[in-house]
Amino acid sequence: MPDSYDLILRKIKGSIYDLAINLDHWDKQEIEYLAPNEYEKIGKKEIINLGDEWDNSGKNFYFSKEVNLPKSMRRKKVFLEFDIGGESAIYVNGKLKRGLNEELILLSKQAKKSYFLQIEATYHIHDYNRHQRKTGEKYYRHYFKKARVVLINEAVKKYYYLLKNTIDSYRFIKDDNYKYLLAQAIENSIMAVDFHVNERKNYLKMIQKADHILNKNLSQIKTSYPGKVYFTANSHLDLAFKWPIKETIRKCKRTFSTAVELMDQYDDLFFVQSQPLLYSFAKDYYPELFEKIKARVKEGRWELIGGMWVEADANLPSGESFVRQLLYGQKFYQTEFDQIPKICWLPDTFGFTTSLPQILKKSGINYFATAKIRQNTVNEFPYNAFKWEGLDGSQVLAYFSTQSSTADIEAEKIYQSWHNLKEKNEIKKSYYAYGYGDGGGGATSEMMENLSAIRKNPILPEVETGKLESDINNLDAVADRLPLWNGEIYFERHRGTYTSQALIKKYNRRLEYLYREAELISSLAELLGAEIDLSNLESGWKKLLANQFHDILPGSCIKEAVSDAYQYYQEAEKIVEEVIEASYNYLICHSGSEEAENDLFVFNPFSYSRSDLIEFNLTEVQMRKDFDALKSELGEIVEVQKDGNKYYFKDTVPALGYKKYKFVKVDIQNEIEDPRKEFVLENEFLKVVINGEGNLAGIYDKRFKREILAAKEANLFELFKETPCYYDAWDLNIKESDKVIINNLEEIKYQVQGPVYDSILIKKRYQETVIEQEIILAKKSSRIDFKTKVNWQERQKLLKVSFPLALNTNKANYDIAFGNLERSTTNNTKWEQAQFEVPAHKWADLSEYNYGVSLLNDCKYGYDIKNNIMRLTLLKGGIYPDPEADLGKHKFVYSLYLHQGDFRKGKTIEEATNINTPLKARVIENRISNQLAGNSTLIKIKGDNLILSAFKKSEFDQDYILRVYDSYGQRNKSTVSFFKELWQVKEVNLMERDMKTDNEIIIKDSKSFTFEIKPYEIKTFKISFKK
């Protein structure tokens, strides 16, 4: 009998309809989707009939029809039933109804005589990329299979779903006793129905009897569960993935309208949705829908979660970017809904930095929820409900779902959701998020009917529905009994996302620093009296933040989405550069006497004094000056070196301050060494030898009398063949045995020799890929810069650069958001073996007690350090979802920095910051005043361990925000001093709101205040100055 269950279910499902009338002969109008709410008609209208193919080429259409209902349907509950494929939204009488993500759509509970129906249809966006890869056809074939109006028999429908879920339970349950009882209930029920009877009235009586029998039999099956499964609907909606952002806006329309519509039909539907950016799309483009959402939020059945502007990647953004994700996300929620969520919701993100608990806690968020880690390939994450402790000791309560965030309502999955929960004894509930996702969609009426039936299923835990926050709040009561996870949550997949789409990552790093600089410089200029237009900065920040979405910044999206990202970056760049230019112009114009006209002005926007190369450009007129050196206002003579149209000098600029120089002619004589057979870069500290293949053959540190290379060669370009896989952009599939060293040297020569720095140029080729690299060593520097250009033409290959070092240590330190992290370099455990590629920001460091080496970069995020070999991943040649990912020209810099002691004593953080933000000198023109005289520090922060993350205008008033964090893991007292008198200083949270704190802030004098900071703590102060 069990073999016939599917046939019986099909018969019952087919008998749900009391009446069904086909809707044939629709008007078909091709349209082009130009932008949200902007469409252009293409060609003339045609007629489309049931069964016709409507697209296999990625087009958009309107299907429209005037429908007149028969009298037998009027004033009754009438449904529309469609099967047309693709992704669509339906409009009724010109008003948006909902998305067509299922077959049955409620037309009206009290149907009228006539309706005008219009369907906005597009191709199956979510899977067309995969379909093309599997079949060779770019698009699915879409057919207008079904369109009709129907009356549904509620009794038959209810019985169908109860029987279906009972049969599903019978099929997966292993317990012989329960299997027998379920089989008996099913058999007793279906035997009450003669499926060959012709009289529908009699058939309906039999269905009612069968339903009664099934309910009675199920109620007699006794099980005992100590807990429940807690359900909320959701729709994981990727901002960009296999579609561009303008398509996401349509997905918002379909998904959100569906959720609103279904809430009218099902009282137990509670819907959670993250990402304020998506709500802003709804507000801007679908205001009527947005007002309906606001009403549901107020009602309490639509739940705002997430807090972040988008569901961001949680490894690659800077600490300040995380703060702005939450700041602008919560600001939107507060403004539009008068609510601030307490749950950080990142169900699909590829691992989580250990900085996140403190960032969340100091943003008013107490809970963290995810699901992705269940896909680990080596080690099973040990907990579902736990305390997550971050770098500084801050804790949030975390929940790791036993199911994905895009689950259907299926009996077996619900059973597994409870039985796979590791903390059953503590939390008593397993959380279950259901609804179509990735491309949106959310819950369906079928899911809701299944949920209703499952409530009567004795094999499954009790069902509860409600708001996620109501459920996760229960963790507080058992927090002391929950296990503790300390440190990062490393995802054992998708390691390629640290590298894919290199230009996106370069833009991200560059703009993060530019926005920091713009806020700092404009704030200082304002305090000096400037009026800088900052009105567009928030808009620019939001574009940068949008691109930190977990399929954009990681590079796991289609070509069109990458193009969107570039446009966002360019718009954000234009905004921030205008602010920077206006701010510097003010500082420069107020920085000297009349004699200072045409002098050079250099500002250091960081909280440490910088001794580094400084670049400047001159106009054609300015280049007529006869000079070979600069003279500071302290009388120091600094040599200048020309390289093409650029000039360079090296000097020390005070922390958060400036220095000015005059052009002078001193006739410095520099001896230029003749080219030798052996290519050598040498200064007071280092001797760097480059061999005939263009590789480093030796690095000798004169200060410590030691060779730092452990092998004959370093700076090796290692090219790995990647094994093809579905998640091409996401994953790394490499073997050491599939590695080649790029040693085909086409050119090597001395590029520059001068008083400031020397450099050697090498050029290598592998097939069509060309690597051109200038190796630079500045005077009195222990940092070797590798200024690199690559014309990358490889597919499904990975490029790394390798440095085997003469160091004996089994730990490496890595730069991360708001701090640094120590990881093992050994492979002793499976956890260590799984971390064969790890995320980091600007630097990684290997150090013995008294000596170390750091590998720095200006736009890379993937490191690989095992034993004494440091490797940085440079480029990846993925072919899916973007077949042209990373093809073309790339420019980047990485550096090897040799230092005394560990990364703290050796000033690694400062050196890494320097290569990411080269100092630039500007010519003083249009002098107005001598407000900034001499060489001065405008803000002084005591403590080498403290990093200034932000100095900016407050979001909510005319005060200023200063944010610092400890980067050493060191507890100490610090003092911040200003050039301007203080009025008030108070500590606030990361959202710039008042917070309870035991830490005392002491205003020492009129211009400075002191405070205490703990290891890796982030401190934010709100400051008002005297007028």
Secondary structure by P-SEA (a helix, b strand, c coil): cccaaaaaaaaaaaacccbbbbbcbbbbbbbbbccccbbbbccbbbbbcccccccccbbbbbbbbbbbbcccccccbbbbbbcccccbbbbccccccccccccccccccccccbbbbbbbcccccccaaaaaaccccccccccccccbbbbbcaaaaaaaaaaaaaaaaaaccccaaaaaaaaaaaaaaaaacccccccaaaaaaaaaaaaaaaaaaaaabbbbbcbbbbbbbbbbccccccccaaaaaaaaaaaaaaaaaaaaccccbbbbbccaaaaaaaaaccaaaaaaaaaaaaacccccccccccccccccccaaaaaaaaaaaaaaaaaaccccccccccccccccccccaaaaaaacccbbbbccccccccccccccbbbbbcccbbbbbbbbbcccccccccaaaaaaaaaaccccccccbbbbbbccccccccccaaaaaaaaaaaacccccccccccccccccccccccccbbbbcccccccccccccccaaaaaaaaaaaaaaaaaaaaaaaaaaaacccccccaaaaaaaaaaaacccccccccccaaaaaaaaaaaaaaaaaaaaaaaaaaaaaaaaccccccccbbbbbbccccccccccccccccccccccccccccccbbbbbbbbcccbbbbbbbbccccbbbbbbbbcbbbbbbbccccbbbbbcccbbbbbccccccccccccccccccccccccccbbbbbbccccccccccccccccccccccccccccccccccccbbbbbbbcccbbbbbbbbbcccccccccccccccccccbbbbbbbbccccccbbbbbcccbbbbbbccccccccccccbbbbcccccccccccbbbbbbccccbbbbcccbbbbbccccccccccccccccccbbbbbbbbcccccccaaaaaaaaaabbbbbbccccccccccccccccccccccccccccccccccccbbbbbbbbcccbbbbbbbbbccccccccccccccccccccbbbbcccccccccccccbbbbbbbbbbcc
